[in-house]
Amino acid sequence: MGLGKTLQTLSFICHLKEKSNHTGPSLVVCPLSVLYSWCQEVDKWAPSLKCLRFHASQTDSIANQSLAKYDIVVTTYESTYCLV
């Protein structure tokens, strides 16, 4: 049984986008075991947000992705070194 942390985070990100005029993507770092379910929850509960699932190997990078068109970037602990 979940505690609602995902929905609380999504509602906070939606609040930032709608009320605070937050621009640019929000970064969500989660374990690999919940990476795909996080993206499914974004599609289910916040369909207006565009989500990028980023899970890459060491040779991949996010440099060739245009992050400006996404509202949320969901990645894992293992992939965060590729984001810089």
Residue pairs with C-beta under 8 A, 6 or more apart in sequence:
6 38
6 41
7 41
7 45
9 28
10 41
10 42
10 45
10 46
10 49
13 26
13 46
13 49
13 71
13 72
14 46
14 48
14 49
16 22
16 26
17 49
17 71
24 67
24 68
25 52
25 67
25 68
25 70
25 71
25 72
25 73
26 71
26 72
26 73
27 72
27 73
27 75
27 83
28 38
28 72
28 73
28 74
28 75
29 75
29 76
29 77
29 80
30 38
30 74
30 75
30 76
30 77
31 76
31 77
32 55
32 76
32 77
32 78
35 53
35 55
35 74
35 75
35 76
36 53
38 53
38 74
39 51
39 53
39 74
42 49
42 51
42 72
42 74
43 51
49 71
49 72
50 69
50 70
50 71
50 72
51 70
51 71
51 72
51 73
51 74
52 65
52 67
52 70
52 72
52 73
52 74
53 74
53 75
54 62
54 65
54 73
54 74
54 75
54 79
54 82
54 83
55 75
55 76
55 79
56 62
56 79
56 82
58 81
58 82
60 82
61 82
62 73
62 82
62 83
67 73
73 83
75 83
